[in-house]
Amino acid sequence: MIDQSTKNRYLLACQQASHSILRQPQSSMAEQLTSLAEELANHEQRDVYGSGDLIETFEQQVADLLGKPAALFLPTGTLAQPMVLKIHSQQTRKPAVALHPTSHLLLHEQMGVEQLWGLTTKPVGLRERPIALADLNSMPASELAALLIELPMREIGGQLPDWDELKAQSQWARDNGIRLHLDGARLWQAPTYYQQSLADICRLFDSVYVSFYKDLGGISGDILAAETDVIEEAKVWARRAGGNVISLYPEILAARRGLRDNLPVMPEAVDYARSLGSALADIGGITVTPNPPQAAMFHLKFALPPDYLAEKAADYVQEYGVVILPLPRSGDSGHSICEVPVGRNAMSQPQSFWLRHFKQFINSL
């Protein structure tokens, strides 16, 4: 979709840019490792195959935050999510899981949920909107072990179902003996929209996955939180699947710091994204989805092919030293879609700064 030389030129320009609208500030590897070392307490020791005070204390901290009794730190969500769905399938003795057509498990994991974990997937709902209760009522509930719901939904610009709808879907799952799993890769953004705590949201679900490198600026890694019996079973499956790594302390330290430094700014990031997205929708030349934004992210649609837009984005960063767009994440000969995740980088400048640069960029197209 985009020539590799254009990608390389864009990435090099981004490394040299003075401002970026995307996510949280990122230091060099050397700076990051040095600062993490400085945060270590004298008594802290590296984790060993999932054991030790460092990892166990952090797991319990996140479990408490999410309102679950137990949690497990894992290297990837690609391991965590199909693994917990497998556990739900075994415990309910049902083979199928329902999930939105844009779920990460269907689009970005080479169908490992079926090919590796042996589950049957049942897409539910329409691609352009969140799952609705009416969609669930048409499902073969007796076959389903679990329903996966993503909050917010990355592939459709961070859209969220409203609170009453979400509660009704949770009750539907309970009434039908179906486990409800939360893909919370970007869950940190959702409490502002719902005006509910993380624990209140997670109370609707049987299991929860959250990521630390997307919104919180960690290195990598995630948490799976659920009832104690599910987490104990997950430890066994993680060992079987090669996810029980000898040490994860750099990832844990980075996740711990990201939770401390970046989680508190998420309400401000959501408000900033809402205002900025609405303002961008008024300048012409782009379509904002959703409008207004519901989370600390939104999608921008341009009536241009991805290769052309990518070249123009690279040109702009090179000329002005300002990153206003990531490379297009999808598109065709007539349109491109870019994702704008809002964090402390965007909030470091007044919105007038970004609007001025977007207008200038659009005029250059």
C-alpha positions in Angstrom: 0.0 0.0 0.0 2.9 2.4 0.8 6.4 2.1 -0.7 9.1 1.1 1.8 11.3 4.0 0.9 8.4 6.4 1.8 8.0 4.6 5.1 11.7 5.0 5.8 11.7 8.6 4.9 8.7 9.3 7.1 10.2 7.4 10.1 13.5 9.2 9.8 11.8 12.6 9.6 9.7 11.7 12.7 12.8 10.9 14.7 14.1 14.4 14.0 10.8 16.2 14.4 10.4 18.8 17.2 6.7 18.2 17.8 4.3 15.2 17.4 0.6 14.9 17.9 0.8 11.1 18.6 0.6 9.4 22.0 3.1 10.0 24.8 6.6 11.5 24.7 9.2 8.8 23.8 12.8 8.9 25.0 15.7 7.0 23.5 16.4 3.4 24.6 19.4 4.5 26.6 17.4 7.3 28.3 14.5 5.0 29.1 16.6 2.2 30.6 18.6 4.7 32.6 15.5 6.3 34.1 13.9 2.9 34.8 17.1 1.9 36.7 16.9 5.1 38.8 13.4 4.2 39.9 14.3 0.8 41.3 14.1 0.5 45.0 17.1 -1.0 46.7 15.3 -4.1 47.8 13.7 -4.9 44.4 14.9 -8.0 42.6 14.1 -9.3 39.1 11.2 -11.6 38.6 11.8 -15.3 37.8 9.2 -17.2 35.7 6.4 -15.1 37.0 7.4 -15.2 40.6 8.8 -12.5 42.9 7.7 -9.5 44.8 8.2 -7.1 41.8 5.8 -8.8 39.4 3.4 -10.1 42.0 2.9 -6.7 43.7 2.3 -5.1 40.3 -0.2 -7.8 39.2 -2.2 -7.3 42.4 -2.0 -3.5 42.0 -3.6 -3.7 38.6 -6.1 -6.4 39.7 -7.3 -4.1 42.4 -7.5 -1.2 39.9 -9.7 -3.3 37.6 -11.8 -4.7 40.5 -10.7 -8.3 39.9 -9.3 -10.8 42.5 -6.3 -11.9 40.4 -4.1 -10.9 37.5 -1.3 -12.2 35.3 1.4 -10.1 33.6 2.0 -11.5 30.1 4.3 -10.5 27.2 1.5 -9.9 24.6 -2.2 -9.5 24.1 -1.9 -12.0 21.2 -1.3 -14.6 23.9 -3.5 -13.3 26.6 -6.8 -13.0 24.8 -7.2 -16.2 22.9 -5.8 -18.0 25.9 -8.5 -16.8 28.2 -11.1 -17.5 25.6 -9.8 -21.1 25.4 -10.2 -21.3 29.2 -13.7 -20.0 29.0 -14.4 -22.6 26.3 -13.1 -25.4 28.4 -14.9 -24.4 31.5 -18.3 -24.0 29.7 -17.6 -26.9 27.3 -18.7 -24.9 24.3 -16.5 -24.3 21.2 -17.4 -20.9 19.9 -16.7 -17.2 20.7 -18.5 -14.2 19.4 -16.6 -11.1 18.4 -17.0 -7.9 16.3 -15.8 -8.2 12.6 -13.1 -5.7 13.3 -11.7 -7.5 16.4 -7.9 -7.7 16.6 -8.2 -11.5 16.8 -9.8 -11.6 13.4 -7.7 -9.0 11.6 -4.2 -9.0 13.0 -3.3 -12.4 14.5 -3.3 -14.7 11.5 -6.4 -16.4 13.0 -4.5 -17.9 15.8 -7.7 -18.1 17.8 -8.8 -20.8 15.5 -5.6 -22.3 14.0 -3.7 -22.4 17.3 -6.2 -22.4 20.0 -8.9 -24.5 18.3 -11.8 -22.2 18.8 -14.6 -21.4 16.4 -15.3 -17.7 15.8 -18.7 -16.1 15.2 -18.5 -12.5 13.9 -21.4 -10.4 15.3 -22.6 -6.9 14.4 -21.8 -4.5 11.6 -18.2 -3.3 10.8 -19.0 0.4 11.1 -20.5 0.5 14.6 -20.2 -1.3 18.0 -22.1 -4.5 18.7 -25.8 -3.9 19.7 -28.1 -6.0 21.9 -30.2 -6.7 18.8 -27.2 -8.2 17.1 -26.7 -10.6 20.1 -30.3 -11.7 20.1 -29.7 -13.1 16.6 -26.8 -15.2 17.8 -26.8 -19.0 18.4 -26.3 -18.4 22.2 -26.3 -22.1 23.1 -23.0 -22.6 21.1 -21.2 -19.7 22.6 -18.6 -20.0 25.3 -17.7 -16.3 25.3 -18.5 -12.9 23.8 -15.6 -10.5 23.3 -16.2 -6.8 23.5 -13.6 -4.1 22.8 -13.6 -0.8 24.6 -13.0 1.5 22.9 -13.0 0.0 19.4 -9.8 0.9 17.6 -10.7 0.0 14.0 -13.7 2.3 14.0 -12.1 5.3 15.5 -12.5 4.6 19.2 -16.3 4.2 19.2 -18.0 3.0 22.4 -21.5 1.6 23.1 -23.4 3.7 25.6 -23.5 2.6 29.3 -27.0 1.2 29.4 -26.4 -0.7 26.2 -23.2 -2.2 27.6 -25.0 -3.2 30.8 -27.8 -4.8 28.8 -25.2 -6.8 26.8 -23.5 -8.0 30.0 -26.9 -9.1 31.3 -27.6 -10.9 28.0 -24.3 -12.9 28.5 -25.2 -13.7 32.1 -28.7 -14.9 31.2 -27.3 -17.2 28.5 -24.4 -18.6 30.5 -21.9 -16.9 28.2 -18.6 -15.5 29.6 -17.9 -11.9 28.7 -14.4 -10.9 27.9 -13.1 -7.3 27.6 -10.5 -6.4 25.0 -9.3 -3.4 26.9 -6.2 -2.6 24.9 -7.2 1.1 25.3 -9.5 0.7 28.2 -7.7 3.5 30.1 -9.6 6.0 27.8 -13.1 4.7 28.6 -13.9 5.9 32.1 -14.2 9.5 31.0 -16.9 8.6 28.4 -18.9 6.4 30.8 -18.3 8.5 34.0 -17.6 5.2 35.7 -14.4 3.8 37.3 -12.3 1.2 35.7 -13.5 -1.3 38.3 -17.2 -0.4 37.6 -16.7 -1.0 33.9 -14.8 -4.3 34.5 -17.4 -5.5 36.9 -19.6 -6.2 33.8 -17.0 -8.7 32.5 -15.7 -12.1 33.5 -12.1 -11.4 32.2 -10.2 -8.3 31.2 -7.1 -7.6 29.1 -5.3 -4.3 29.3 -2.1 -3.1 27.5 0.7 -0.9 28.8 2.5 0.3 25.7 -0.3 2.0 23.7 -1.7 4.8 25.9 0.7 4.4 28.9 4.0 4.5 27.1 5.4 1.2 28.4 7.8 -1.0 26.6 5.5 -3.9 26.0 3.4 -6.3 28.0 -0.2 -6.6 29.4 -2.3 -7.8 32.2 -5.0 -10.4 32.1 -7.4 -10.0 35.1 -10.2 -12.4 36.2 -11.3 -14.7 38.9 -8.6 -16.6 40.7 -9.4 -20.0 39.1 -9.2 -18.5 35.6 -5.8 -16.9 36.3 -4.4 -20.1 37.8 -5.4 -21.9 34.7 -3.9 -19.1 32.6 -0.6 -19.6 34.2 -0.6 -23.2 33.0 -1.6 -22.3 29.5 1.0 -19.5 29.4 3.7 -22.0 30.2 2.4 -24.4 27.5 2.4 -21.5 25.0 5.9 -20.2 25.7 4.6 -17.1 27.5 6.1 -17.8 30.9 9.2 -15.7 30.3 12.2 -16.1 32.7 12.2 -12.3 33.4 10.0 -9.4 32.4 11.3 -6.7 34.8 12.1 -4.0 32.2 8.5 -4.3 30.9 7.1 -4.4 34.4 9.1 -1.3 35.5 8.0 0.6 32.4 4.4 -0.4 32.9 4.4 0.6 36.5 5.8 4.0 35.6 3.3 4.5 32.7 0.4 3.6 35.0 1.7 6.2 37.5 2.5 9.0 35.0 0.1 8.6 32.1 -3.1 7.1 33.5 -3.9 10.3 35.4 -3.9 12.4 32.2 -6.3 10.2 30.3 -9.4 12.2 31.2 -7.7 15.4 30.0 -6.6 13.5 26.8 -10.2 12.4 26.1 -11.5 16.0 26.5 -8.6 17.3 24.3 -9.4 14.7 21.6 -13.1 15.5 21.6 -12.4 19.2 21.2 -9.7 18.8 18.6 -11.6 16.3 16.6 -14.7 18.5 16.4 -12.5 21.4 15.3 -10.8 19.4 12.6 -14.2 18.3 11.2 -15.0 21.9 10.6 -11.9 22.8 8.5 -12.8 20.8 5.4 -10.8 18.3 3.4 -11.1 15.5 6.0 -13.7 13.4 7.7 -13.5 12.7 11.5 -14.7 9.4 12.9 -16.5 9.5 15.2 -17.6 13.1 15.3 -17.2 14.1 18.1 -14.6 11.6 19.3 -15.6 9.5 22.3 -12.2 8.5 23.5 -8.6 9.8 23.4 -8.4 8.9 19.7 -10.1 9.4 16.4 -9.8 8.5 12.7 -9.2 10.9 9.9 -10.4 10.0 6.4 -8.8 11.7 3.3 -10.1 11.4 -0.3 -6.6 10.4 -1.4 -4.8 7.1 -2.0 -2.5 5.9 0.9 0.8 6.1 -1.1 0.2 9.7 -2.1 -0.9 10.8 1.4 2.1 9.0 2.9 4.5 10.9 0.6 2.8 14.2 1.5 2.9 13.4 5.3 6.7 12.6 5.0 7.2 15.8 3.1 5.4 17.8 5.8 7.4 16.4 8.6 10.7 17.0 6.8 9.8 20.6 6.0 8.2 21.7 9.3 9.5 19.2 11.9 5.9 18.6 13.0 4.2 15.2 13.0 0.4 15.7 12.5 -0.4 12.3 11.0 0.8 8.7 11.3 1.1 6.8 8.0 -2.3 5.6 6.7 -3.5 2.4 8.4 -5.9 1.5 5.6 -7.4 2.7 2.4 -7.7 2.1 -1.4 -7.3 4.1 -4.6 -9.8 6.7 -3.5 -9.3 7.1 0.2 -7.0 6.8 3.2 -7.6 6.5 7.0 -5.2 7.7 9.6 -5.5 7.2 13.3 -4.7 10.0 15.8 -4.1 8.7 19.3 -4.0 11.7 21.8 -1.7 11.9 24.8 0.7 14.3 26.4 2.4 15.0 23.1 -0.7 16.6 21.6 -1.6 18.3 24.8 1.8 19.9 25.0 0.6 22.4 22.4 -2.6 24.5 22.3 -5.2 23.2 19.8 -4.6 26.3 17.6 -1.1 24.9 16.9 -2.4 21.7 15.5 -5.3 23.3 13.6 -2.8 25.7 12.0 -0.6 22.8 10.8 -3.6 20.7 9.6 -4.9 23.7 7.5 -1.4 24.2 6.1 -1.1 20.5 5.3 -4.5 20.3 3.6 -3.6 23.3 1.5 -0.5 21.5 0.3 -2.4 18.4 -1.0 
